[in-house]
């Protein structure tokens, strides 16, 4: 995910739908723990200073719900193929949405939205 490709980067003011769409499209090859942006976010954002388990909810026929108390546990399970990329993406999306909720609410305030629109207009004129 890169800010140089706006459709692939998560921005602080993105809607829940935009976050879901972007994470769903993100590269997350099965069993690949190298150069995997979803695992990278999980490690560096979601497991940073975490005090609760990382819970991946799955249907019983897909292995049922699993919990991880450390990133290393999650990484090993992913590398072994015990966690499907779509299950990981769904959980990461849910957690990123919750993490960014206060920021989205702030940017949704009319006075903040108006300032953002003014800035966007100025930047568009410079192009």
TORNUTOR-648851 format. One line per field, with one value per atom (N, C-alpha, C): residue in three letters; z, x, y; atom name. Coordinates in nm, 4 decimals, always signed. Atoms other than C-alpha are relative to their C-alpha. Layout:
BEGIN
residu c(ALA|...);
pz c(Z|...);
px c(X|...);
py c(Y|...);
atome c(CA|...);
//
This chain:
BEGIN
residu c(UNK|UNK|UNK|UNK|UNK|UNK|UNK|UNK|UNK|UNK|UNK|UNK|UNK|UNK|UNK|UNK|UNK|UNK|UNK|UNK|UNK|UNK|UNK|UNK|UNK|UNK|UNK|UNK|UNK|UNK|UNK|UNK|UNK|UNK|UNK|UNK|UNK|UNK|UNK|UNK|UNK|UNK|UNK|UNK|UNK|UNK|UNK|UNK|UNK|UNK|UNK|UNK|UNK|UNK|UNK|UNK|UNK|UNK|UNK|UNK|UNK|UNK|UNK|UNK|UNK|UNK|UNK|UNK|UNK|UNK|UNK|UNK|UNK|UNK|UNK|UNK|UNK|UNK|UNK|UNK|UNK|UNK|UNK|UNK|UNK|UNK|UNK|UNK|UNK|UNK|UNK|UNK|UNK|UNK|UNK|UNK|UNK|UNK|UNK|UNK|UNK|UNK|UNK|UNK|UNK|UNK|UNK|UNK|UNK|UNK|UNK|UNK|UNK|UNK|UNK|UNK|UNK|UNK|UNK|UNK|UNK|UNK|UNK|UNK|UNK|UNK|UNK|UNK|UNK|UNK|UNK|UNK|UNK|UNK|UNK|UNK|UNK|UNK|UNK|UNK|UNK|UNK|UNK|UNK|UNK|UNK|UNK|UNK|UNK|UNK|UNK|UNK|UNK|UNK|UNK|UNK|UNK|UNK|UNK|UNK|UNK|UNK|UNK|UNK|UNK|UNK|UNK|UNK|UNK|UNK|UNK|UNK|UNK|UNK|UNK|UNK|UNK|UNK|UNK|UNK|UNK|UNK|UNK|UNK|UNK|UNK|UNK|UNK|UNK|UNK|UNK|UNK|UNK|UNK|UNK|UNK|UNK|UNK|UNK|UNK|UNK|UNK|UNK|UNK|UNK|UNK|UNK|UNK|UNK|UNK|UNK|UNK|UNK|UNK|UNK|UNK|UNK|UNK|UNK|UNK|UNK|UNK|UNK|UNK|UNK|UNK|UNK|UNK|UNK|UNK|UNK|UNK|UNK|UNK|UNK|UNK|UNK|UNK|UNK|UNK|UNK|UNK|UNK|UNK|UNK|UNK|UNK|UNK|UNK|UNK|UNK|UNK|UNK|UNK|UNK|UNK|UNK|UNK|UNK|UNK|UNK|UNK|UNK|UNK|UNK|UNK|UNK|UNK|UNK|UNK|UNK|UNK|UNK|UNK|UNK|UNK|UNK|UNK|UNK|UNK|UNK|UNK|UNK|UNK|UNK|UNK|UNK|UNK|UNK|UNK|UNK|UNK|UNK|UNK|UNK|UNK|UNK|UNK|UNK|UNK|UNK|UNK|UNK|UNK|UNK|UNK|UNK|UNK|UNK|UNK|UNK|UNK|UNK|UNK|UNK|UNK|UNK|UNK|UNK|UNK|UNK|UNK|UNK|UNK|UNK|UNK|UNK|UNK|UNK|UNK|UNK|UNK|UNK|UNK|UNK|UNK|UNK|UNK|UNK|UNK|UNK|UNK|UNK|UNK|UNK|UNK|UNK|UNK|UNK|UNK|UNK|UNK|UNK|UNK|UNK|UNK|UNK|UNK|UNK|UNK|UNK|UNK|UNK|UNK|UNK|UNK|UNK|UNK|UNK|UNK|UNK|UNK|UNK|UNK|UNK|UNK|UNK|UNK|UNK|UNK|UNK);
pz c(+0.0000|+0.0000|+0.0000|+0.0186|-0.1100|-0.0139|+0.0117|-0.0731|-0.1416|+0.1376|-0.4296|-0.0874|+0.0681|-0.5358|+0.0951|-0.0970|-0.3513|+0.0164|-0.0119|-0.4267|+0.0828|-0.0773|-0.2337|+0.1414|-0.1319|+0.0678|+0.0867|-0.0936|+0.3767|+0.0563|-0.0522|+0.4704|+0.1257|-0.1306|+0.8144|-0.0121|+0.0168|+0.6771|-0.0912|+0.0847|+0.4602|+0.0724|-0.0562|+0.5120|+0.0270|-0.0260|+0.6405|-0.1312|+0.1291|+0.2878|-0.0786|+0.0713|+0.1401|+0.0622|-0.0686|+0.4027|-0.0352|+0.0351|+0.3400|-0.1427|+0.1417|-0.0364|-0.0211|+0.0180|-0.0143|+0.0613|-0.0641|+0.2282|-0.0766|+0.0780|+0.0240|-0.1238|+0.1208|-0.2830|+0.0290|-0.0340|-0.0958|-0.0232|+0.0184|-0.1735|+0.1342|-0.1219|+0.0838|-0.0421|+0.0526|-0.0690|+0.1120|-0.0984|+0.1153|+0.0409|-0.0630|+0.3483|-0.0139|+0.0219|+0.2399|+0.1133|-0.1111|+0.5438|-0.0333|+0.0456|+0.3469|-0.0939|+0.0874|+0.1762|-0.0074|-0.0111|+0.2956|+0.0766|-0.0690|+0.3719|+0.1094|-0.1017|+0.5662|+0.1285|-0.1192|+0.8015|+0.0590|-0.0475|+0.8216|+0.0848|-0.0780|+0.9394|+0.1306|-0.1202|+1.1815|+0.1032|-0.0907|+1.3309|+0.0562|-0.0392|+1.3391|+0.0472|-0.0454|+1.4055|+0.1008|-0.0829|+1.5498|+0.1189|-0.1146|+1.7724|+0.0812|-0.0745|+1.8838|+0.1265|-0.1294|+2.2519|+0.0180|-0.0071|+2.2336|+0.1351|-0.1290|+2.5567|-0.0077|+0.0185|+2.4144|-0.1125|+0.1089|+2.1931|-0.1360|+0.1396|+1.8153|-0.0413|+0.0219|+1.7277|-0.1469|+0.1363|+1.3830|+0.0082|-0.0063|+1.3630|-0.1332|+0.1200|+1.1187|+0.0286|-0.0136|+1.0560|+0.0470|-0.0474|+1.2233|-0.1121|+0.1116|+0.8835|-0.0567|+0.0415|+0.8264|+0.1151|-0.1126|+1.1567|+0.1254|-0.1174|+1.3921|+0.0381|-0.0479|+1.5776|+0.0633|-0.0597|+1.6710|+0.0609|-0.0686|+1.9067|+0.0057|-0.0088|+1.9087|+0.1004|-0.0992|+2.1976|-0.0394|+0.0486|+2.0030|-0.1524|+0.1456|+1.6484|-0.0489|+0.0402|+1.6318|-0.0159|+0.0108|+1.6956|-0.1300|+0.1208|+1.4169|-0.1242|+0.1157|+1.1758|-0.0273|+0.0165|+1.2362|-0.0561|+0.0481|+1.1838|-0.1462|+0.1379|+0.8640|-0.0935|+0.0819|+0.7275|-0.0201|+0.0088|+0.7978|-0.0831|+0.0766|+0.6029|+0.0857|-0.0915|+0.9105|-0.0018|+0.0111|+0.8432|-0.1477|+0.1403|+0.5056|-0.0143|+0.0196|+0.3588|+0.0168|-0.0118|+0.3401|+0.1450|-0.1426|+0.7082|+0.0693|-0.0573|+0.8003|-0.0441|+0.0512|+0.5771|+0.0678|-0.0637|+0.7265|+0.1416|-0.1381|+1.0789|+0.0030|+0.0055|+0.9890|-0.0377|+0.0390|+0.8156|+0.1175|-0.1161|+1.1185|+0.1054|-0.1028|+1.3537|-0.0447|+0.0506|+1.1330|+0.0015|-0.0035|+1.0992|+0.1425|-0.1405|+1.4788|+0.0472|-0.0412|+1.5281|-0.0546|+0.0640|+1.2866|+0.0247|-0.0229|+1.4020|+0.0622|-0.0562|+1.6271|-0.1007|+0.1001|+1.3451|-0.1076|+0.1010|+1.0895|+0.0530|-0.0598|+1.3284|+0.0066|-0.0049|+1.3723|-0.1380|+0.1347|+0.9970|-0.0589|+0.0481|+0.9463|+0.0527|-0.0521|+1.1525|-0.1124|+0.1109|+0.9181|-0.0147|+0.0100|+1.0034|-0.0481|+0.0440|+0.9494|-0.1466|+0.1389|+0.6264|-0.0921|+0.0801|+0.4990|-0.0184|+0.0113|+0.5766|-0.0952|+0.0881|+0.4021|-0.1448|+0.1366|+0.0947|-0.0532|+0.0415|+0.0836|-0.0368|+0.0275|+0.1006|-0.1291|+0.1228|-0.1689|-0.1221|+0.1103|-0.3911|-0.0326|+0.0206|-0.3428|-0.0680|+0.0567|-0.4192|-0.1425|+0.1353|-0.7276|-0.0977|+0.0863|-0.8672|-0.0320|+0.0196|-0.8316|-0.1047|+0.0966|-1.0634|-0.1411);
px c(+0.0852|+0.0000|+0.0899|-0.0876|+0.1467|-0.0805|+0.0680|+0.0466|+0.0109|-0.0121|+0.1704|-0.1107|+0.1156|-0.1241|-0.1186|+0.1062|-0.4206|-0.1042|+0.0981|-0.6477|+0.0513|-0.0553|-0.4106|+0.0419|-0.0414|-0.3296|-0.1225|+0.1072|-0.5456|+0.0283|-0.0128|-0.6020|-0.0843|+0.0641|-0.7111|-0.1474|+0.1388|-1.0349|-0.0812|+0.0729|-1.1318|-0.1237|+0.1212|-1.4795|+0.0235|-0.0101|-1.5361|-0.0012|+0.0108|-1.6327|+0.1306|-0.1275|-1.3122|+0.1096|-0.1001|-1.0994|-0.0204|+0.0297|-1.2729|+0.0431|-0.0330|-1.2306|+0.1522|-0.1452|-0.8617|+0.0695|-0.0635|-0.7716|-0.0343|+0.0383|-0.9654|+0.0881|-0.0823|-0.7577|+0.1500|-0.1436|-0.4237|+0.0661|-0.0789|-0.1531|+0.0141|-0.0108|-0.1598|+0.0033|-0.0135|-0.0317|-0.0039|+0.0138|-0.1204|+0.1368|-0.1215|+0.1596|+0.1230|-0.1134|+0.3845|+0.0084|-0.0160|+0.5162|+0.1006|-0.0939|+0.7721|-0.0734|+0.0594|+0.6683|-0.1517|+0.1444|+0.3116|-0.0540|+0.0438|+0.1543|-0.1040|+0.1023|-0.1359|+0.0658|-0.0726|+0.0970|+0.0841|-0.0806|+0.3187|-0.0845|+0.0897|+0.0250|-0.0378|+0.0382|-0.0749|+0.1110|-0.1153|+0.2728|+0.0257|-0.0469|+0.3510|-0.1083|+0.1083|+0.0101|-0.0891|+0.1002|-0.2295|+0.0584|-0.0613|+0.0152|+0.0887|-0.0794|+0.1982|-0.0768|+0.0597|+0.1203|-0.1392|+0.1295|-0.1640|-0.0171|+0.0267|-0.3262|-0.1120|+0.1065|-0.6067|+0.0381|-0.0318|-0.5925|-0.0463|+0.0364|-0.6048|-0.0905|+0.1001|-0.9219|-0.0412|+0.0457|-0.9904|-0.1228|+0.1261|-1.3530|-0.0229|+0.0261|-1.4216|-0.1150|+0.1046|-1.7064|+0.0635|-0.0547|-1.6628|+0.0586|-0.0512|-1.6171|+0.1324|-0.1286|-1.3180|+0.1000|-0.0929|-1.1509|-0.0450|+0.0500|-1.3541|+0.0851|-0.0679|-1.2467|+0.1336|-0.1326|-0.8786|+0.0459|-0.0534|-0.7000|+0.1512|-0.1454|-0.3399|+0.0371|-0.0447|-0.1675|+0.1323|-0.1234|+0.1504|+0.0030|-0.0131|+0.2390|+0.0713|-0.0762|+0.4862|-0.0926|+0.0971|+0.2025|-0.0805|+0.0774|-0.0021|+0.0843|-0.0876|+0.2908|+0.0262|-0.0237|+0.3668|-0.1243|+0.1244|+0.0021|-0.0253|+0.0197|-0.0137|+0.0966|-0.1018|+0.3104|-0.0336|+0.0370|+0.1777|-0.1272|+0.1231|-0.1395|-0.1234|+0.1134|-0.3617|-0.0954|+0.0825|-0.4943|-0.0090|+0.0206|-0.6453|+0.0151|-0.0154|-0.5590|-0.1291|+0.1250|-0.9247|-0.0455|+0.0338|-0.9757|+0.0861|-0.0900|-0.6710|-0.0426|+0.0415|-0.7828|-0.1274|+0.1262|-1.1325|+0.0237|-0.0289|-0.9927|+0.0786|-0.0800|-0.7349|-0.0895|+0.0916|-1.0030|-0.0868|+0.0858|-1.2317|+0.0775|-0.0792|-0.9516|+0.0471|-0.0427|-0.8233|-0.1187|+0.1213|-1.1796|-0.0258|+0.0219|-1.2172|+0.1079|-0.1111|-0.8748|-0.0149|+0.0113|-0.9486|-0.1338|+0.1328|-1.3070|+0.0039|-0.0028|-1.2228|+0.0502|-0.0514|-1.0244|-0.1049|+0.1055|-1.3020|-0.1109|+0.1043|-1.5546|+0.0450|-0.0538|-1.3289|-0.0062|-0.0022|-1.2855|-0.1398|+0.1376|-1.6616|-0.0692|+0.0596|-1.7315|-0.0065|+0.0170|-1.8663|+0.1142|-0.1056|-1.5996|+0.1326|-0.1227|-1.3166|-0.0139|+0.0247|-1.4711|+0.0128|-0.0101|-1.4951|+0.1456|-0.1422|-1.1272|+0.0706|-0.0601|-1.0293|-0.0357|+0.0431|-1.2332|+0.0757|-0.0760|-1.0628|+0.1428|-0.1360|-0.7216|+0.0050|+0.0058|-0.8177|-0.0137|+0.0194|-0.9343|+0.1292|-0.1276|-0.6055|+0.1006|-0.0944|-0.4019|-0.0356|+0.0427|-0.6082|+0.0370|-0.0342|-0.5406|+0.1493|-0.1463|-0.1636|+0.0446|-0.0384|-0.1666|-0.0031);
py c(-0.1167|+0.0000|+0.1231|-0.1134|+0.3272|+0.1282|-0.1282|+0.6900|+0.0558|-0.0466|+0.7471|-0.0587|+0.0590|+0.5276|+0.0152|-0.0291|+0.6842|-0.1102|+0.1083|+0.3877|-0.1162|+0.1111|+0.1626|+0.0410|-0.0486|+0.3803|+0.0260|-0.0314|+0.4114|+0.1391|-0.1343|+0.7736|+0.0133|-0.0150|+0.8894|+0.0378|-0.0441|+1.0373|-0.0932|+0.0951|+0.7354|-0.0535|+0.0600|+0.5967|-0.1487|+0.1433|+0.2447|-0.0776|+0.0690|+0.1385|+0.0108|-0.0176|+0.2843|-0.0866|+0.0826|+0.1097|-0.1472|+0.1395|-0.2242|-0.0311|+0.0199|-0.1874|-0.0052|-0.0064|-0.0948|-0.1214|+0.1164|-0.3725|-0.1270|+0.1177|-0.6271|-0.0146|+0.0024|-0.5326|-0.0156|-0.0009|-0.5280|-0.1356|+0.1221|-0.7812|-0.0708|+0.0795|-1.0592|-0.1470|+0.1355|-1.3801|-0.1036|+0.1066|-1.6985|-0.0544|+0.0534|-1.8223|+0.0897|-0.0897|-1.5327|+0.1017|-0.0939|-1.3458|+0.1102|-0.1027|-1.1399|+0.0965|-0.1015|-0.8158|-0.0134|+0.0146|-0.8569|+0.1206|-0.1220|-0.5175|-0.0238|+0.0261|-0.6674|-0.0504|+0.0452|-0.8553|+0.1129|-0.1129|-0.5468|+0.0944|-0.0862|-0.3354|-0.0676|+0.0739|-0.6077|+0.0084|-0.0019|-0.6184|+0.1397|-0.1327|-0.2471|+0.0967|-0.0872|-0.0948|-0.0717|+0.0661|-0.3484|-0.0746|+0.0668|-0.5360|+0.0940|-0.0967|-0.2230|+0.0365|-0.0342|-0.1808|-0.0612|+0.0687|-0.4354|-0.0668|+0.0636|-0.5534|-0.1047|+0.0989|-0.7688|-0.0956|+0.0938|-1.0770|+0.0523|-0.0273|-1.0383|-0.1157|+0.1043|-1.2303|-0.0040|+0.0221|-1.3721|-0.0896|+0.0739|-1.4767|-0.0699|+0.0802|-1.7596|-0.0958|+0.1009|-1.9985|-0.1307|+0.1283|-2.3408|-0.0857|+0.0806|-2.5052|+0.0521|-0.0573|-2.2763|+0.0039|+0.0096|-2.3600|+0.0702|-0.0696|-2.1450|+0.1206|-0.1201|-1.8350|-0.0356|+0.0190|-1.8088|+0.1311|-0.1182|-1.5696|-0.0094|-0.0083|-1.4555|+0.1076|-0.0975|-1.2843|+0.0641|-0.0615|-1.2101|-0.0051|-0.0019|-1.1200|-0.1253|+0.1183|-1.4088|-0.1211|+0.1095|-1.6568|+0.0119|-0.0241|-1.5006|-0.0275|+0.0182|-1.4959|-0.1484|+0.1448|-1.8651|-0.0691|+0.0600|-1.9598|+0.0371|-0.0446|-1.7539|-0.0718|+0.0676|-1.9012|-0.1476|+0.1418|-2.2511|-0.0213|+0.0111|-2.1758|-0.0204|+0.0166|-2.1937|+0.1194|-0.1206|-1.8420|+0.0357|-0.0364|-1.7582|+0.1520|-0.1448|-1.4148|+0.0794|-0.0755|-1.3114|+0.0108|-0.0080|-1.3944|+0.1051|-0.1007|-1.1866|+0.1396|-0.1309|-0.8993|+0.0494|-0.0403|-0.8986|+0.0507|-0.0412|-0.8745|+0.1301|-0.1232|-0.6098|+0.1181|-0.1082|-0.4017|+0.0429|-0.0296|-0.4266|+0.0787|-0.0671|-0.3213|+0.1389|-0.1317|-0.0359|+0.0958|-0.0834|+0.0948|+0.0489|-0.0387|+0.0932|+0.0968|-0.0851|+0.2513|+0.1429|-0.1316|+0.5367|+0.0698|-0.0576|+0.5976|+0.1404|-0.1362|+0.8962|+0.1049|-0.0945|+1.0598|+0.0264|-0.0180|+0.9971|+0.0903|-0.0839|+1.1523|+0.1456|-0.1358|+1.4554|+0.0646|-0.0559|+1.5039|+0.0152|-0.0126|+1.4644|+0.1250|-0.1227|+1.7777|+0.1033|-0.0941|+2.0469|+0.1009|-0.1013|+2.3051|-0.0603|+0.0673|+2.0539|-0.0401|+0.0381|+1.9229|+0.1217|-0.1221|+2.2812|+0.0414|-0.0331|+2.3472|-0.0966|+0.1000|+2.0227|+0.0286|-0.0314|+2.1194|+0.1214|-0.1180|+2.4605|-0.0383|+0.0446|+2.2947|-0.0811|+0.0791|+2.0426|+0.0904|-0.0938|+2.3321|+0.0732|-0.0699|+2.5201|-0.0923|+0.0955|+2.2094|-0.0362|+0.0330|+2.1325|+0.1106|-0.1138|+2.4824|+0.0025|+0.0002|+2.4270|-0.1011|+0.1052|+2.1267|+0.0460);
atome c(N|CA|C|N|CA|C|N|CA|C|N|CA|C|N|CA|C|N|CA|C|N|CA|C|N|CA|C|N|CA|C|N|CA|C|N|CA|C|N|CA|C|N|CA|C|N|CA|C|N|CA|C|N|CA|C|N|CA|C|N|CA|C|N|CA|C|N|CA|C|N|CA|C|N|CA|C|N|CA|C|N|CA|C|N|CA|C|N|CA|C|N|CA|C|N|CA|C|N|CA|C|N|CA|C|N|CA|C|N|CA|C|N|CA|C|N|CA|C|N|CA|C|N|CA|C|N|CA|C|N|CA|C|N|CA|C|N|CA|C|N|CA|C|N|CA|C|N|CA|C|N|CA|C|N|CA|C|N|CA|C|N|CA|C|N|CA|C|N|CA|C|N|CA|C|N|CA|C|N|CA|C|N|CA|C|N|CA|C|N|CA|C|N|CA|C|N|CA|C|N|CA|C|N|CA|C|N|CA|C|N|CA|C|N|CA|C|N|CA|C|N|CA|C|N|CA|C|N|CA|C|N|CA|C|N|CA|C|N|CA|C|N|CA|C|N|CA|C|N|CA|C|N|CA|C|N|CA|C|N|CA|C|N|CA|C|N|CA|C|N|CA|C|N|CA|C|N|CA|C|N|CA|C|N|CA|C|N|CA|C|N|CA|C|N|CA|C|N|CA|C|N|CA|C|N|CA|C|N|CA|C|N|CA|C|N|CA|C|N|CA|C|N|CA|C|N|CA|C|N|CA|C|N|CA|C|N|CA|C|N|CA|C|N|CA|C|N|CA|C|N|CA|C|N|CA|C|N|CA|C|N|CA|C|N|CA|C|N|CA|C|N|CA|C|N|CA|C|N|CA|C|N|CA|C|N|CA|C|N|CA|C|N|CA|C|N|CA|C|N|CA|C|N|CA|C|N|CA|C|N|CA|C|N|CA|C|N|CA|C|N|CA|C|N|CA|C|N|CA|C|N|CA|C|N|CA|C|N|CA|C|N|CA|C);
//
